[in-house]
Amino acid sequence: MLDKSLDFSIKEIACQLCRLAEGCNNQPSGGVLEDTESALYFIKAITENPYNSDYFRTFWNVLQNINNYEWED
């Protein structure tokens, strides 16, 4: 089941994932950020189809929780 209490924008989640992958103090490059956003839109669409497995929805919830990560700059 999707956790509706964590309703972050795809751009917010993409920025956090890229930041995590590239290091806390680096800004993600444009191409990587755009590709990550595109992949997240695809995953989000998969989660909204009730015929797809629940593990996609679980993964989406994990991605949203990563967005809650508190960074130490």
N, C-alpha and C positions, 0 to 999 in steps of 0.2 A: 504494500500500500504506500502511496506517495504521502510524504509528510508535508501537508499544506502549511504548517506553521513556519516552515523554512522556505519561503517563496522568494528566492533571490533571482535577479536577472541573469540571463546567460552570460552577458558581458562581465558581470561581477564575478561569477564562478570562473570564467575563462581567465580573467586577470589573476585571480588567486592561484589557479593551477599553474599558470605560466610563471608566476612569481615564485612559487614553491619549486618548480622544476629548474628555474634559472638562478635561484639564490635570492635570499630575502631582500638584498639591497639593489637588485638589478630590475630594470623595467623590461618587460617582454618586447621582443622585436615584433614589428607589424605583421609579418607573414605568419609567424607562429601563433600570434594572438588570433588572427582571422581564421586560421585553420582549426584552432581549438574551439572557437565560437561555432564554426560550422559543424564540427563533430558533436558539440553539445546540443545543437538544435536537432540533429539526427537522433541522438540518444533520447532527448526529451520526447520526440515524436514516437519513438518506440515505447516509452513508458506509458504513453496515453492510449495505446492500443490494448484493450483488455485481453486480447488473445495471446499477447506476448508474455513471456515468463516473468514471474515476480522478481527474479534476480536483476532485471533491468531497473525496476522501480527501487529495489534496495540499493543498487549502485548509484542511482540518481540521488537518493537520500544521503549517501556517503559523500557525493560531490558537493551537495549543499552544506553539509556539516564542515567540510574542508573550508568553505567560504567563511565560516565562523571563527576560523583560527586567528588567534591574537598574535600579531607580528611584533617583534621587538626590533625596532629600527635603531 
